[in-house]
Every structure is written in C-alpha cells, then in structure tokens.
C-alpha cells in the first residue's frame, strides 16, 4: 500500500461516524488507498483487518451501492475487487439514476393515506425535498465535472504556450 500510516483507520472512522457500516468503510478505504484501486479478497482482508467472510459481505454491500465492482482475472478463477475510475464511488449518489425513486414512491403512497395535519405536511415536505434533490443531482455532477476540467485545460494551455516561447 502506498497510503500513509493510519489512512484506512482515519478515513473509515469518518465514514462510520456518518453512519456507514464499519467493514464496508474499511474495505472502500483500502481500495481507495491502492494505486490501481484493485485488490484480491485476501489483500482486502489484510488491509482492512477483517475476516474473508466479512470482506465478502462488505463487497456485496459496496457492489449494491455501485461503489465497487468484481472482476475476474482472465484465465483464472481469481477475483479482484475494483473501484470504477470512470464513475468514482464518491460520485455514485450523484450519477446513479433513480436513487430516490423507491423512497419517493413509498412517501407518495403514505401521503395519500395520511389525514391532513402536521404529519401529512412533514411527509409532503420530504417528497418536495427528495424530488428537488433527485432533479438537481445530475446537474450538480455535470457542474463538478466541468469545474474539474478547467484547471487541466488551463495547465495544458500554459504548457503549450511555454513550449512555443
């Protein structure tokens, strides 16, 4: 591993403090801390300080969230667990279509059953909030991508102008 001593512990602790399960957090940070973002189950168990069974459950959880993918080494039965460089795990909630569909469907069903009053209003506010967030997240992600591309274009332009001087 090339991460600093304690990276996995410190970062996983931050995620756990926000409600993320402990072993999936450690597994995700172990993958994040490797140069190519790929590890075998045994390497993950060692890096995360967890049993192979715990890693198996953590990987299933992370796959369900779209944060990790399972790869098979060609010509072998050996599996690698990898981050997706095209769609980084930290942007999954912004790029995954329909993240709030189920929540909204359930909330709308409940709203129809509720009598007018404070609970009805609260649920209606939740619907409005989740609808707004679901609508805005894709645009927010596109804006972030655009903003991330700007410094690269500026530095490339600076490099090419410096080489022509």
C-alpha positions in Angstrom: 0.0 0.0 0.0 1.2 3.5 -0.7 -1.1 5.4 1.7 0.1 7.0 4.9 0.1 5.0 8.1 -3.4 5.1 9.5 -5.2 6.3 6.3 -7.7 3.4 6.3 -8.3 3.8 10.1 -8.8 7.5 10.0 -10.9 7.7 6.8 -13.1 4.6 7.7 -13.7 6.2 11.1 -15.0 9.3 9.5 -17.4 7.3 7.3 -18.5 5.2 10.3 -19.2 8.4 12.3 -21.6 9.4 9.5 -23.4 6.0 9.7 -21.6 4.0 7.1 -21.0 0.3 8.2 -17.5 -0.3 9.6 -16.2 -3.2 7.4 -17.5 -1.7 4.1 -15.9 1.6 5.1 -12.6 -0.1 5.7 -12.9 -2.1 2.5 -13.7 1.0 0.5 -10.8 3.0 2.0 -8.4 0.0 1.4 -9.3 0.1 -2.3 -9.1 3.9 -2.4 -5.6 3.7 -0.9 -4.1 1.5 -3.5 -2.5 2.9 -6.7 -4.7 1.0 -9.1 -7.8 0.7 -6.9 -7.8 -3.2 -7.2 -7.3 -5.8 -4.6 -8.0 -9.5 -4.1 -10.2 -10.7 -1.3 -7.1 -11.8 0.7 -5.4 -8.4 0.2 -8.6 -6.6 1.3 -8.9 -8.8 4.4 -5.3 -8.0 5.3 -5.6 -4.2 4.5 -9.0 -3.8 6.2 -8.1 -6.0 9.2 -11.2 -8.2 8.7 -12.0 -11.8 8.0 -12.6 -13.1 4.5 -16.3 -13.6 5.3 -16.6 -10.0 6.5 -14.9 -8.8 3.3 -17.3 -10.9 1.2 -20.3 -9.2 2.9 -18.7 -5.8 2.6 -18.0 -6.2 -1.1 -21.6 -7.3 -1.7 -22.8 -4.2 0.1 -20.5 -1.9 -1.8 -21.5 -3.6 -5.1 -25.1 -3.0 -4.3 -24.3 0.7 -3.9 -22.4 0.8 -7.1 -19.1 1.7 -5.4 -17.1 -1.4 -6.1 -17.1 -3.9 -8.9 -16.0 -7.5 -9.1 -13.5 -8.6 -11.8 -12.2 -12.0 -12.8 -8.5 -12.3 -13.7 -8.6 -13.7 -17.3 -7.7 -17.4 -17.4 -8.2 -17.9 -13.7 -11.0 -18.1 -11.1 -9.2 -15.4 -9.1 -11.3 -12.3 -8.4 -10.3 -8.8 -7.9 -12.4 -6.1 -6.4 -12.0 -2.7 -8.0 -13.0 0.9 -7.9 -14.6 2.3 -11.1 -12.3 5.1 -12.4 -15.0 6.2 -14.9 -17.6 6.7 -12.2 -15.9 7.3 -8.9 -17.5 5.9 -5.8 -17.8 9.3 -4.2 -20.0 10.5 -7.0 -22.3 7.4 -7.2 -25.2 9.2 -5.4 -25.0 12.0 -8.0 -24.8 9.7 -11.0 -27.0 6.7 -10.2 -30.4 7.2 -11.8 -33.4 6.7 -9.7 -31.7 6.7 -6.3 -34.7 8.3 -4.7 -37.4 6.6 -6.8 -38.3 4.0 -4.2 -38.3 6.5 -1.3 -40.5 8.8 -3.3 -42.9 6.1 -4.4 -43.3 5.0 -0.8 -43.7 8.5 0.5 -46.3 9.4 -2.1 -48.3 6.2 -1.2 -48.1 7.1 2.5 -49.1 10.7 1.8 -52.3 9.5 0.2 -53.2 7.5 3.3 -52.4 10.3 5.8 -55.1 12.7 7.1 -54.4 16.4 6.8 -52.2 17.7 9.6 -48.6 18.0 10.8 -47.5 14.5 9.7 -49.1 15.0 6.3 -47.2 18.3 5.9 -44.0 16.7 7.0 -44.3 13.9 4.5 -45.2 16.4 1.8 -42.1 18.4 2.6 -40.0 15.2 2.4 -41.4 14.5 -1.1 -40.7 18.0 -2.2 -37.1 17.8 -0.9 -36.3 14.4 -2.3 -37.8 15.3 -5.7 -35.8 18.5 -5.8 -32.6 16.7 -4.8 -33.1 14.0 -7.4 -33.7 16.6 -10.1 -30.7 18.7 -9.2 -28.0 16.0 -8.6 -27.3 15.2 -12.2 -26.8 18.9 -13.0 -24.6 19.3 -9.9 -22.4 16.4 -11.0 -22.1 17.9 -14.5 -21.1 21.2 -13.0 -18.5 19.5 -10.8 -17.1 17.6 -13.9 -16.9 20.9 -15.8 -15.1 22.7 -12.9 -12.7 19.8 -12.6 -11.8 20.0 -16.3 -11.0 23.7 -16.2 -7.7 23.6 -14.3 -6.4 20.8 -16.6 -7.2 22.9 -19.7 -5.5 25.9 -18.2 -2.4 24.0 -17.3 -2.3 22.3 -20.7 -2.7 25.7 -22.4 0.1 27.1 -20.2 2.4 24.2 -21.1 1.8 24.5 -24.8 2.4 28.3 -24.7 5.6 27.9 -22.6 7.0 25.4 -25.1 6.5 27.7 -28.0 8.3 30.7 -26.4 
